[in-house]
Every structure is written in C-alpha cells, then in structure tokens.
Amino acid sequence: MSNDANTHAEDEGREAVDVGRITHDLNNQIMVIQGNASLMKMKSSEWPEMLDMANQILAASQRAAELIRQLQQISSAAV
C-alpha cells in the first residue's frame, strides 16, 4: 500500500472513531431526554396537555436515536 493510501486509511479510521464518539455522546443526551419525557408521562395526570407533549418528545427522540444508529452503521461500514 502506498504512503498516500496508508494516510487515507488512517484518516478514515480516525473519522470513524470521531463519529463513534459523537454518536455515543448524542445517545447519552437522547437517554436523558427520553427519561425526562417518561417522567412527564407519569405526572401527566396533573396536567393533561403534558401527556401529548411527552409523547411528542418521546417520538422525536426515538427518531433521533434511529438517525444515530444509521450514522453508527455508516461509520462502521467505512472502516
């Protein structure tokens, strides 16, 4: 393998690691959002509109989690 090819492969490896770190951090934030939305659902009897808001938050966070999984798959395939 040429030096340029080696450098390119190393760069791709670093990029995959960076994507992995970023997606890990995003997943942590998604878990906080989902946890708090679940708590909102539990308290929704005190404020009925809260149930709808909590469901919207959970749905959006689940879509975000799916996008993160797709990014992880793409970065894994690139290595």
VENBELCOR-V42329 format. One line per field, one symbol per residue. ss: DSSP state (h for helix, s for strand, l for the rest). psi: psi as a letter, one per 30 degrees, with the letter a starting at -180 (. if undefined). Layout:
ss=???
psi=???
This chain:
ss=llhhhhhhhhhhhhhhhhhhhhhhhhhhhhhhhhhhhhhhhhlhhhlhhhhhhhhhhhhhhhhhhhhhhhhhhhhhhhl
psi=kleeeeeeeeeeeeeeeeeeeeeeeeeeeeeeeeeeeeeeeegfffjefeeeeeeeeeeeeeeeeeeeeeeeeeeeff.
